[in-house]
Amino acid sequence: MQTLDVISVNLWQIVISLLNLVLLFLLVKKFLFKPVMKVLEQRQKQIDDRYAEADEARTEAQESRRTWEEKLAGAEAEADTILQTATENARRRGDKLVAEARDEADSIVRMARNEAQLERQKAAAGIKQEIVEVSGALAEKLLEREINRQDHRALIDSFIEEIGDEND
């Protein structure tokens, strides 16, 4: 029979190896694992802080954006109001100018009619006067002074007045 010395199990050697392993584990935990975990925690905290800052900056940016959008909407509404007011004022001013121009044109037409009426009356009076004078001169020549001049003029004036009243 053959014995296998190579694969023998030594209990003390296993216990020492386990103790070495536990000691190595404790040393690694004390000097490596804890500092590495501490560095990882610091890094995680820095990352979390940066995420919080980024979230805060994003929130501020969104709030600023909303504020600017509200201001822009307010400015647009104000611009629309100003534009409507200006348009209304311009329309009223235009209507007023047109009304004033119409009134002035009507006034000019009235004045022209009145002047034409006065000129007609003056012309009619002048014509009547000429007719009276011509008639008076003619009648004087014809009647050779049978009727005095004032009586004759009164007759012709009354005749012309009657003719004028019939024409009006």
Secondary structure, 3 states (H helix, E strand, C coil): CCCCCCCCCCHHHHHHHHHHHHHHHHHHHHHHHHHHHHHHHHHHHHHHHHHHHHHHHHHHHHHHHHHHHHHHHHHHHHHHHHHHHHHHHHHHHHHHHHHHHHHHHHHHHHHHHHHHHHHHHHHHHHHHHHHHHHHHHHHHHHHCCCCCHHHHHHHHHHHHHHHHHHHC
